[in-house]
């Protein structure tokens, strides 16, 4: 089983920000960074906390970006994601790259909404066009009573298996290991579950949902 480690994270960040610093759109934004060694150390701590649950990052990245709010617009977050996707695809196994890309999309979307008052373009928030579109298996329709209790504890899909939680009525919380708060899934807001990443569901009230299984990254 292939697992991410801190050396992988450092390698991704070094190549990614080397590309960012040469990018015509993003380089002017990141010109505010004067100590890149220190900056890369903080970024490594952030992604280590996100992906490995190390808890090493103690800062507030949003407040740091808000200090330079005048330099941002939604299109820059999209460009940031494009380079991040290319870099992680080049350096990491698909399952790990996809998970880091999903996390980055959530970060970019949140930052753009708060800093710019507008979300990133929708096509930057969906899975790549090579993703699977048809599940090889779909579960029964579960409710808050019949939902298998194993799904409420930390568990992980095997290597090469993806899943989508589709809520038909109500809502359910979805939390990956290391997440501070769960993501709320509901009708029109499915949850894509990557392989090998510990996660759990959290009941918040009446719900009806199905789980679809794929042999490669699905479209939401």
C-alpha positions as CSV (number, residue, x, y, z in Angstrom):
1,X,0.0,0.0,0.0
2,X,1.5,3.3,-1.1
3,X,1.4,6.0,1.6
4,X,2.2,9.7,1.6
5,X,5.1,10.8,3.8
6,X,6.7,14.2,4.7
7,X,9.4,13.8,2.2
8,X,6.8,13.5,-0.6
9,X,5.1,16.6,0.7
10,X,8.3,18.6,0.7
11,X,9.1,17.4,-2.8
12,X,5.7,18.5,-4.1
13,X,5.9,21.9,-2.4
14,X,9.4,22.6,-3.7
15,X,8.4,21.9,-7.3
16,X,5.0,23.5,-7.1
17,X,6.2,26.8,-5.7
18,X,9.2,26.9,-8.1
19,X,6.5,26.8,-10.9
20,X,4.4,29.4,-9.1
21,X,7.3,31.8,-8.8
22,X,7.8,31.6,-12.5
23,X,4.2,31.9,-13.5
24,X,3.2,35.2,-15.0
25,X,-0.1,35.4,-13.1
26,X,0.9,34.1,-9.7
27,X,4.5,35.3,-9.3
28,X,3.4,38.9,-8.5
29,X,1.1,37.7,-5.7
30,X,3.9,35.6,-4.1
31,X,6.4,38.4,-4.4
32,X,5.4,39.3,-0.9
33,X,7.2,36.2,0.4
34,X,10.7,37.3,1.4
35,X,12.0,34.1,3.2
36,X,11.1,31.1,1.0
37,X,12.9,28.6,3.3
38,X,10.7,29.6,6.2
39,X,7.6,29.8,4.0
40,X,8.1,26.3,2.6
41,X,8.6,25.0,6.1
42,X,5.3,26.4,7.3
43,X,3.6,25.0,4.1
44,X,5.1,21.6,4.8
45,X,3.7,21.7,8.3
46,X,0.3,22.7,7.0
47,X,0.1,19.9,4.5
48,X,1.5,17.4,6.9
49,X,-1.3,18.3,9.4
50,X,-3.9,18.1,6.6
51,X,-2.8,14.8,5.1
52,X,-0.9,13.0,7.9
53,X,-2.8,14.4,10.9
54,X,0.5,15.4,12.5
55,X,-0.8,18.6,14.1
56,X,2.4,20.4,13.4
57,X,0.8,23.5,11.9
58,X,-0.3,26.1,14.4
59,X,-0.9,29.1,12.1
60,X,-4.0,30.7,10.4
61,X,-3.5,30.6,6.7
62,X,-6.7,32.5,5.9
63,X,-5.7,35.5,8.0
64,X,-2.3,35.6,6.3
65,X,-4.0,35.8,2.9
66,X,-6.5,38.4,4.1
67,X,-3.6,40.7,4.8
68,X,-3.0,40.8,1.0
69,X,-6.6,40.6,-0.1
70,X,-6.1,43.3,-2.7
71,X,-3.9,41.0,-4.7
72,X,-6.4,38.2,-5.1
73,X,-9.2,37.4,-7.6
74,X,-11.0,34.1,-8.2
75,X,-9.1,33.4,-11.4
76,X,-5.8,33.3,-9.5
77,X,-7.1,30.5,-7.3
78,X,-8.0,28.6,-10.5
79,X,-4.5,29.1,-11.9
80,X,-3.0,27.9,-8.5
81,X,-5.2,24.8,-8.7
82,X,-4.0,24.1,-12.3
83,X,-0.4,24.1,-11.3
84,X,-1.1,22.1,-8.1
85,X,-2.9,19.4,-10.1
86,X,-0.1,19.1,-12.7
87,X,2.5,18.9,-10.0
88,X,0.8,16.3,-7.8
89,X,-0.1,14.2,-10.8
90,X,3.6,14.2,-11.8
91,X,5.0,13.3,-8.4
92,X,2.4,11.2,-6.6
93,X,0.3,8.1,-7.1
94,X,-3.2,8.8,-8.5
95,X,-5.1,8.1,-5.3
96,X,-2.8,10.4,-3.2
97,X,-2.6,13.1,-5.9
98,X,-6.4,13.1,-6.2
99,X,-6.9,13.5,-2.5
100,X,-4.4,16.4,-2.3
101,X,-6.2,18.0,-5.2
102,X,-9.6,17.7,-3.6
103,X,-8.3,19.3,-0.4
104,X,-6.7,22.1,-2.4
105,X,-10.0,22.7,-4.3
106,X,-11.8,23.1,-1.0
107,X,-9.2,25.5,0.3
108,X,-9.3,27.6,-2.9
109,X,-13.1,27.7,-2.9
110,X,-13.3,28.8,0.7
111,X,-10.5,31.4,0.4
112,X,-12.0,32.8,-2.8
113,X,-15.4,33.2,-1.2
114,X,-14.1,34.9,1.9
115,X,-11.4,37.1,0.3
116,X,-13.0,37.9,-3.0
117,X,-16.7,37.4,-2.2
118,X,-17.0,35.0,-5.1
119,X,-16.3,31.3,-5.6
120,X,-13.8,29.9,-8.0
121,X,-15.2,28.9,-11.4
122,X,-17.3,25.7,-11.2
123,X,-15.1,23.8,-13.7
124,X,-12.2,24.1,-11.3
125,X,-14.1,22.3,-8.6
126,X,-15.0,19.1,-10.5
127,X,-13.0,15.9,-11.1
128,X,-10.9,15.6,-14.2
129,X,-12.6,14.5,-17.4
130,X,-10.8,11.1,-17.4
131,X,-12.7,10.1,-14.2
132,X,-15.2,7.2,-14.1
133,X,-18.8,7.9,-14.6
134,X,-20.5,4.6,-14.0
135,X,-20.3,2.7,-10.6
136,X,-19.6,-1.0,-10.6
137,X,-21.8,-1.4,-7.5
138,X,-24.4,0.7,-5.7
139,X,-25.6,0.0,-2.1
140,X,-29.1,-0.3,-0.9
141,X,-30.9,2.9,0.1
142,X,-29.9,3.5,3.8
143,X,-31.6,5.7,6.4
144,X,-30.5,6.7,9.8
145,X,-31.7,3.4,11.2
146,X,-30.3,1.0,8.6
147,X,-27.0,2.8,7.9
148,X,-24.3,0.2,8.7
149,X,-22.7,1.4,12.0
150,X,-19.3,0.5,10.6
151,X,-19.6,3.6,8.3
152,X,-19.8,5.8,11.5
153,X,-16.4,4.7,12.6
154,X,-13.0,5.4,11.0
155,X,-12.6,3.1,8.0
156,X,-10.9,3.2,4.6
157,X,-11.5,1.9,1.1
158,X,-9.0,-0.5,-0.3
159,X,-6.4,0.6,-2.9
160,X,-8.0,1.4,-6.3
161,X,-11.5,1.7,-4.9
162,X,-13.4,5.0,-4.9
163,X,-16.9,5.8,-3.5
164,X,-19.5,8.5,-3.7
165,X,-22.0,9.1,-0.9
166,X,-25.2,10.4,-2.5
167,X,-27.8,11.8,-0.1
168,X,-31.3,11.7,-1.4
169,X,-33.0,13.2,1.6
170,X,-31.7,15.0,4.7
171,X,-28.0,15.4,5.4
172,X,-25.1,13.6,6.8
173,X,-21.6,14.6,8.0
174,X,-18.5,13.4,6.3
175,X,-15.1,13.6,8.0
176,X,-11.7,12.5,6.9
177,X,-9.1,11.7,9.5
178,X,-7.5,14.9,10.6
179,X,-10.4,17.2,9.6
180,X,-11.4,19.5,12.4
181,X,-15.0,19.7,11.2
182,X,-17.1,17.4,9.1
183,X,-18.4,18.4,5.6
184,X,-22.2,18.3,5.3
185,X,-23.4,16.2,2.5
186,X,-27.0,16.6,1.1
187,X,-29.0,16.4,-2.1
188,X,-26.9,17.9,-4.8
189,X,-23.8,17.9,-2.7
190,X,-22.3,14.3,-2.8
191,X,-19.1,13.2,-1.1
192,X,-16.3,11.7,-3.1
193,X,-14.3,9.2,-1.0
194,X,-10.8,8.4,-2.2
195,X,-9.0,5.1,-1.6
196,X,-7.0,4.4,1.5
197,X,-8.0,7.6,3.4
198,X,-9.6,6.9,6.8
199,X,-13.0,8.6,7.1
200,X,-16.3,8.3,8.8
201,X,-19.9,9.5,8.4
202,X,-21.8,11.3,11.2
203,X,-25.6,11.2,11.6
204,X,-27.1,14.6,12.1
205,X,-30.8,13.7,11.7
206,X,-33.1,11.8,9.4
207,X,-31.3,10.9,6.2
208,X,-31.6,8.6,3.1
209,X,-28.5,7.9,1.2
210,X,-26.7,5.4,-1.1
211,X,-23.1,4.6,-1.6
212,X,-21.7,4.1,-5.1
213,X,-18.4,2.2,-5.7
214,X,-16.0,2.9,-8.6
215,X,-12.7,1.4,-9.8
216,X,-11.2,4.9,-10.5
217,X,-11.9,8.5,-9.6
218,X,-15.6,9.2,-10.2
219,X,-17.3,12.4,-11.3
220,X,-19.5,13.8,-8.5
